[in-house]
Amino acid sequence: IVLYEMLSGRVPFEGDTDFTIKAAQVNEPPTSLRSLNGAIPAELERMVMRALAKDPDDRYAGCGEFAKALEAFQRGETLVQGATAAGTARLNEPNPRPYEQPITEPQIADPSSSWPREAASISASDPQIDSPVAPEQVAQKARTASSKPYLLAGIIILIITMIGIALIGSFRAAAKREREARQAAELRQMEMDRQMREAEQKAADERKAREAEDLRRQQEQEALKPIGEIDRVWVDHNEDVDGLKGMKIHVKFTMKNYKDIYCTARALFYFSSGNPLKTSAITDYKTADGQIVVEKRFVPQYKESSFEDFEMFLPYKELPLGSGKTNLKFNVQLQTRSGDPIAESEDKKFTFTKPG
């Protein structure tokens, strides 16, 4: 197509729109070069038109075959017919550009030149010359032959340029493919990183959910765990209960999750030294091993029960002491009926004086 345009000054297919141009490329043959520029040799036109053939089987096999055909044309191994003097003169220019000049009528050779004599020596039946043989045709053939080296050089330069353009295009295509592959790899890496972050975030969310669930269960278990707490213990001495003189022990405490469970509050007595205060007498105010104790059973009526003033009474006569002052202490314990501890108070100290 470029060689066609160099020789004729126009492209092979023209139209008002891209569609009409593409339709002409598929359905219409190119305009004859010689109809556009009569100076173009017929053989060269045939070679260009073969290169532009619609059917690939009708074209040259490649640039190498096309170049060999052009070299054969340069050596004069092909027929050259129909070249005009004006066309020959244009091709002889150092840089022929046929599209810059309008097509002119053939020029008649000067009769005074030696060309008639040379033409007379050429037979009218020569297959390389259209009949009849004329001097201007002989001049045109000679000038066309002299212009062939320049034309061939231009064609070779054109082919080299086209090959270079093709190589540059292939290099650019390879660079583009490499760039697209690198971008695709980066996108895959980004997608993998995103999926990894999502997996890590999901694992973290699941771990937090498990921790929250464990905490909730722990809180539920804590909420259901039976607990008791003694808030305060105080004593009133010299109290009369059913005609007996003794001490009233007051306890303030709370019970949680012991609803309807039998429990016991008991006060165990010790000497101030820490030794248990024991008796061998038969009495209801001692433990199995003989330690003085006062106890009272109760049953919480609610899930969380508060006892503001739980009272226990110990008659003085149950204290196995001699006359005089004795330093004693006791602590209060809350237990289940089976003896499991619930809560225990601090020691409460007091001094007991027994008359002589």
Disulfide bonds with the S-S distance in Angstrom:
none
